[in-house]
Amino acid sequence: MIVNLLLFAAAKEIAGCPQLEVALEQPYTVGRLKSALVLKCPELATLTAASAFSVDHTYANDETAIHPTSEVAMIPPVSGG
């Protein structure tokens, strides 16, 4: 399955685009997506470990299932003052 991963903030800057297509093998989970993302774009490895992920507008953990119609996003940590 191909997951269209939405990127924001630093992830978007590092990847150079607002979304990436990531090939995912079963089981289709956020944890599997993180592993596949690091293989596809190693520059995102550190940020992937520190980022939150959402599936269908709900924060997700590594065991959260991803379905073919799911909207998946990587949400990097932000800072400000």
Contacts in CASP RR format, 6 or more apart in sequence:
PFRMAT RR
TARGET T0000
AUTHOR 0000-0000-0000
METHOD contacts of the structure
MODEL  1
MIVNLLLFAAAKEIAGCPQLEVALEQPYTVGRLKSALVLKCPELATLTAA
SAFSVDHTYANDETAIHPTSEVAMIPPVSGG
1 23 0 8 1.000
1 24 0 8 1.000
1 28 0 8 1.000
1 66 0 8 1.000
1 68 0 8 1.000
2 21 0 8 1.000
2 22 0 8 1.000
2 23 0 8 1.000
2 24 0 8 1.000
3 21 0 8 1.000
3 22 0 8 1.000
3 23 0 8 1.000
3 24 0 8 1.000
3 28 0 8 1.000
3 33 0 8 1.000
3 66 0 8 1.000
3 70 0 8 1.000
3 72 0 8 1.000
4 19 0 8 1.000
4 20 0 8 1.000
4 21 0 8 1.000
4 72 0 8 1.000
5 19 0 8 1.000
5 20 0 8 1.000
5 21 0 8 1.000
5 22 0 8 1.000
5 33 0 8 1.000
5 37 0 8 1.000
5 72 0 8 1.000
5 73 0 8 1.000
5 74 0 8 1.000
6 18 0 8 1.000
6 19 0 8 1.000
6 71 0 8 1.000
6 72 0 8 1.000
6 73 0 8 1.000
6 74 0 8 1.000
7 15 0 8 1.000
7 17 0 8 1.000
7 18 0 8 1.000
7 19 0 8 1.000
7 20 0 8 1.000
7 73 0 8 1.000
7 74 0 8 1.000
8 73 0 8 1.000
8 74 0 8 1.000
8 75 0 8 1.000
8 76 0 8 1.000
9 75 0 8 1.000
9 76 0 8 1.000
9 78 0 8 1.000
10 47 0 8 1.000
10 76 0 8 1.000
11 44 0 8 1.000
11 47 0 8 1.000
11 51 0 8 1.000
11 74 0 8 1.000
11 76 0 8 1.000
12 18 0 8 1.000
14 41 0 8 1.000
14 43 0 8 1.000
14 44 0 8 1.000
14 47 0 8 1.000
15 41 0 8 1.000
15 43 0 8 1.000
15 44 0 8 1.000
20 37 0 8 1.000
20 40 0 8 1.000
20 41 0 8 1.000
22 33 0 8 1.000
22 36 0 8 1.000
22 37 0 8 1.000
22 40 0 8 1.000
23 36 0 8 1.000
23 40 0 8 1.000
24 32 0 8 1.000
24 33 0 8 1.000
24 36 0 8 1.000
24 66 0 8 1.000
25 32 0 8 1.000
25 36 0 8 1.000
26 32 0 8 1.000
27 65 0 8 1.000
28 65 0 8 1.000
28 66 0 8 1.000
28 67 0 8 1.000
29 62 0 8 1.000
29 63 0 8 1.000
29 64 0 8 1.000
29 65 0 8 1.000
29 66 0 8 1.000
30 53 0 8 1.000
30 55 0 8 1.000
30 60 0 8 1.000
30 61 0 8 1.000
30 62 0 8 1.000
30 63 0 8 1.000
30 64 0 8 1.000
30 66 0 8 1.000
30 72 0 8 1.000
31 62 0 8 1.000
31 63 0 8 1.000
33 53 0 8 1.000
33 66 0 8 1.000
33 72 0 8 1.000
34 48 0 8 1.000
34 49 0 8 1.000
34 53 0 8 1.000
34 62 0 8 1.000
37 44 0 8 1.000
37 48 0 8 1.000
37 74 0 8 1.000
38 44 0 8 1.000
38 45 0 8 1.000
38 48 0 8 1.000
47 76 0 8 1.000
48 74 0 8 1.000
50 76 0 8 1.000
50 77 0 8 1.000
51 74 0 8 1.000
51 75 0 8 1.000
51 76 0 8 1.000
51 77 0 8 1.000
52 59 0 8 1.000
52 74 0 8 1.000
52 75 0 8 1.000
52 77 0 8 1.000
53 59 0 8 1.000
53 60 0 8 1.000
53 64 0 8 1.000
53 72 0 8 1.000
53 73 0 8 1.000
53 74 0 8 1.000
53 75 0 8 1.000
54 60 0 8 1.000
54 71 0 8 1.000
54 72 0 8 1.000
54 73 0 8 1.000
54 75 0 8 1.000
55 64 0 8 1.000
55 65 0 8 1.000
55 66 0 8 1.000
55 70 0 8 1.000
55 71 0 8 1.000
55 72 0 8 1.000
56 70 0 8 1.000
56 71 0 8 1.000
57 71 0 8 1.000
66 72 0 8 1.000
END
